[in-house]
Amino acid sequence: MNKTELIEHIAKQADISKAAASRALEAMIGGVRTSLKKNNTVSLVGFGTFSVGKRAARAGRNPRTGAAIKIKAAKVPKFRAGKALKDAVN
């Protein structure tokens, strides 16, 4: 399912227009993004938790030249599925 199909699904399930469903989805994504930028977590009971993880600096290789390069430390978004979501999939 892609974003367009998700918007159509939300519109049909909530009995709202596609434009309203699109705004709702964008607001939800924006809220998660804003919260993660502030290093906060977002917990959706029954669905899962979005959080920020830290990736340490490490050595890597340039695939073209084979030369060693340094890869900087970074913050990365993480998602951990909740029990209800895991049960629904299994």
C-alpha positions as CSV (number, residue, x, y, z in Angstrom):
1,M,0.0,0.0,0.0
2,N,1.4,3.4,-0.9
3,K,0.4,6.8,0.4
4,T,-2.4,7.4,-2.1
5,E,-4.0,4.1,-1.4
6,L,-3.7,4.8,2.3
7,I,-5.5,8.1,1.9
8,E,-8.3,6.4,-0.1
9,H,-8.6,3.8,2.6
10,I,-8.8,6.5,5.4
11,A,-11.4,8.4,3.4
12,K,-13.6,5.4,2.9
13,Q,-13.3,4.1,6.5
14,A,-13.9,7.5,8.1
15,D,-16.5,8.6,5.5
16,I,-14.7,11.8,4.7
17,S,-13.3,13.3,1.5
18,K,-9.9,12.3,0.1
19,A,-8.7,15.9,0.7
20,A,-9.7,15.8,4.4
21,A,-8.1,12.3,4.7
22,S,-4.9,13.7,3.1
23,R,-4.8,16.6,5.5
24,A,-5.3,14.2,8.4
25,L,-2.5,11.9,7.3
26,E,-0.1,14.8,6.7
27,A,-0.9,16.2,10.1
28,M,-0.2,12.9,11.7
29,I,3.1,12.5,9.9
30,G,4.0,16.1,10.7
31,G,3.3,15.5,14.4
32,V,5.5,12.4,14.5
33,R,8.3,14.2,12.6
34,T,8.1,17.2,14.9
35,S,8.2,15.1,18.0
36,L,11.1,13.0,16.8
37,K,13.1,16.2,15.9
38,K,12.7,17.2,19.6
39,N,14.1,13.7,20.6
40,N,10.7,12.7,22.0
41,T,9.0,9.3,21.4
42,V,5.5,8.9,20.0
43,S,3.5,5.9,21.4
44,L,0.3,4.8,19.6
45,V,-1.2,2.1,21.9
46,G,-1.9,-1.0,20.0
47,F,0.1,0.1,17.0
48,G,3.7,0.9,18.1
49,T,6.3,3.4,19.2
50,F,8.4,5.8,17.1
51,S,11.6,6.9,18.7
52,V,15.1,8.3,17.9
53,G,18.1,6.0,18.0
54,K,21.8,6.9,17.8
55,R,24.2,5.3,15.3
56,A,27.8,5.5,16.3
57,A,30.5,6.8,13.9
58,R,32.2,4.1,12.0
59,A,34.7,3.3,9.3
60,G,33.4,2.4,5.8
61,R,34.6,1.9,2.3
62,N,33.9,3.8,-0.9
63,P,32.4,1.1,-3.2
64,R,33.9,2.7,-6.3
65,T,37.5,3.2,-5.2
66,G,37.7,0.9,-2.2
67,A,39.2,3.8,-0.2
68,A,38.5,3.9,3.6
69,I,36.1,6.7,4.7
70,K,34.7,7.9,8.0
71,I,31.0,7.7,8.4
72,K,29.7,10.3,10.9
73,A,27.5,9.5,13.9
74,A,23.8,10.0,13.2
75,K,20.4,10.0,14.8
76,V,18.0,7.6,13.1
77,P,14.3,7.1,13.4
78,K,13.1,3.8,14.8
79,F,9.8,2.0,15.0
80,R,8.9,-0.8,17.4
81,A,5.6,-2.6,16.6
82,G,3.2,-3.0,19.5
83,K,1.7,-6.3,20.7
84,A,-1.7,-5.7,19.0
85,L,0.0,-5.0,15.6
86,K,2.3,-8.1,16.0
87,D,-0.7,-10.3,16.8
88,A,-2.7,-8.9,13.8
89,V,0.2,-9.8,11.5
90,N,0.6,-13.3,12.9
